[in-house]
Amino acid sequence: MRGQDATLERLPVDRQPEEALPHLPDPLHLAEVFRLDEKTAMAARTPHEPCWNRPPNSTFEETGSTATHHEGNHGRVMSTEAAALALQDHAVLWSMGEIRATDVVTSACNALVAGLDSPALRMLAACTRAEADYDVPDLLPPALDELGLTFYPVGSLAGQEAAARALAARMLAGELTPRELAFRIHQRFGHELPLAEGLANLDDEYDILEYGDRTPAQVDADVLAEALRLTQHPRVTPEPTDPLT
């Protein structure tokens, strides 16, 4: 920080809204979550350069008002049901070691923006990248509980099944290829999880394609059918949550 136009007080004002609220919610909501004054929250609503990249002696409002919007961030707000489902899936994937703690924090931010709200969810969404690995284990279970969602213990059968469904949903969303899904299921669970054994078997089929009469497209289609079967099972049915006053 030596020689830079930054102070310890300004750093979190820049960092927390930038990291925790990528969907740019209402500024008054942002102010409440991060305990910012209204003027600062209004400035933070527009994406901006962090204070250590600004011209010397520039103000928060000056740089905030001239920065361009991040492509794709503005106006994309999911429904409360979709946000709850995403948070549930991120929780179980994190508990299985499939994603990072920072991904859970991002999902909590999206849930806040979508209209879900609880004290623990606000604390979870306010975690920075540096804090996520330490704080998510303590904050995630109560955040899920306050929203009527489930935290699955690591290694539980229900948690493994939920993780398999969440991975299948990621493939259907285009985040994984069919082969990647089959490989991850096989690598994670072997043939020991009855719910997902079909995908483990299909991973074996990918390995013997050159010796058989099936094509990659045919195996891909079977993986797609298995993923659809897994995700058709009810995964979460949250009750509507009114914002706290």
N, C-alpha and C positions, 0 to 999 in steps of 0.2 A: 504493500500500500504506500510505501515511501515515495513521495513525489507525485502521487495520484490524487485526483479530485474525488476522494472517497473517504468516508468515515465508517466506523463500526455501526453507527446508527442508520446510515443510508444504505449499507449493504443489504440488510434484510428487507428493507422497503422495496428495493429493486428485485431481490432474488425470489422472495416468497410468491408474489403474484405471478411472476414470470414462470416459475416452475410449477406452481400448484394450480393455476387456473388457465389452462391453455384455451378454453372455450370462451373466455371473456364474458363473465356473467354481469349481471346488473351491478353497477359500482357500489351501491349501498350495501348489497349483499357481500361484496368483496371487503368493504370496510368493516362489516360486522365480524366476518370470519377471521380477518387478520388484525383486527383492532387498529385499523388505520383511520385517520381523519378523513372526512368526506372529500376534501380537496385532493389529497394524495390518491385516494381510491379512484377519483374521476380521471386523474392523469394515468394511473396504472391500467385503466381500462383499454387504452391504446397501446399496442406493443411498442416497446422502446428499447434503446440500447442501454445496457447496464451502465452505472455511473462511472465505472473505471474506463469506459470507452468514449465518454463524452468530452467535448472541448472544455478546457479549464474554466471554472466559474460558471458553467452553464447550469440551468435549473432543471428540476425534474419535469416541470410543465413544458419547458421549451423543447426538450428532446422528445418528450412523449407525444407532443402534438405534431411533430414533423416526420415521425417514423412511418414506414409503410406497414400495412397489415400483413401478417403471416398468411400465406396462401392456404386456404382450406380450413382455417381455424374459426373464422367468424360465422356465426349463425348456425353451426351444426350442433344442435342440442337433441339428445335422444329422449325417449319417453322415460317416465319413472320406472316402468316395468323392465324396459330394456337395460336401463342403468343398474337396476338391482340385480338383474341376471348377469350382467357383465362383472359387477363387483363380486358376486358369488363365485363366478368362474375364475376370476383373478385370484380370489382367496384360496381356492382349492389348488390351482396351478402353482401358486407360490408355496403352499404347504408341501407340495410334492417336489419342489425344486425346479419347476419348469420355467418360471419367470422370476424376475427380480423384485425386490421390495419396492423399488421406485415405480414399477408398473402398477402395483397395488395402490400406491398413493395417487397416481394419475387416474385410476379408476374411481377412487374416492372423490377426487375433484369433479369428475364427470357426473357422479351421482349427485353431488351438491348442485351443480349447474342444472341438472334435470329436474330438481325439485325435492329430492330426498334430503332429509335433514335429521341430525341428532348430535348431541354434544361430542360423542366419541368420533363420529364421522368427520366433524369439523376439525378435531385435533389430528385425525389421520390425514386429512387433505392438506393440512398445514405443514406436514413434515417436509423438510428439504432433502435433497439427495444425500447429504452427509448424515442426516438423522435417520433415514428410512430403515436401514438395516438394523438399527438398535431399537427403534420405536414401534415398527410395524408388528412385531410379535406380541407386544403388550396392548396396542391400540386396536388391532384388527378384530379379535374376538368380541370385545364389547360393542364395537361399531356394528358388526353383523347382528349381534343380539338385539340391539336397540332398534334395528330395522326389521326384525322378524326373520332374519336370514340365519343360515346354519354355518358354524365353523366346524369342519370335520377334523378330528384328531389325526395327526400324521400316522400313516400306516393302517388306518381303519379300512375295512372293506367298503363302507359307504363312501369314504373319502376317495378310495381308488376308483370306484365306479363313477363318482362325480367328476374326477379328473379325466377319465376316459371320455365322458360326454363333453367336457369342456374342450378337450383336444379335437374331438370330432367337430364341434361347433367352429373352432378356429379354421379347420380345413374347409368347411362349407362357406366360411367368410373370405376364403382366398388367402389366408395367412400361412397355410401349409399345403403342399401338394399331396395327392393321395398316397404316393409312396412314402413321403415324410411322415404322414400320419401312421401308416402301418408300421413303419420302422420304429417310431417313438413308442407306440403301444407295445410292440414286441420287446423292445429294449427295456421298457419300464416295468412291464408286468409278465413278460414271458408268455407261457400258456396257462398261467395260474389264475387268471381273472376270467371266469366264465362269461361275463357280460361282453368282454372284448376279445374273446378267443378267436372269433372269426377274423378280426383284423390281424392278429398274430399269425394265423394260418396264411392270410393273403401276403404278408411280408415274406413268408417262405416261398410263396408262388413267384414273387418278383425275382427271387434268387435263382429260380430254375427255368426262367422264361426261355432261355436259349436251348434248353433241352426238350421243351414241350411244344404243343401246337397252339398255345394261347398267345395273344398279343398284349403289349403293355396297356393298350386302351381298354381291353376286356377286363383286365385286373383292376384298372383304375375305376371302371364302372362298378365293379363289385365292392370296392372300397367306398365309393360314393353311396351305394345302397346301405352298407353297414353304418356309415356315418349318419345317414338319415334316420336309420332305425334307432340309433343311440340317442339322437337329439329329439326324437319325438316323445321320449319319456319326460313327464313333467319334472322340471329341474328346480323351479322356484316360483312361488305365487305370493309375492309380497302384498301386504295391505298398504293402501295409500297412506302416506305420512304427511301431516300438515307441517309447514315450516314453523320452527320455534319462534315465539314472540318474546 
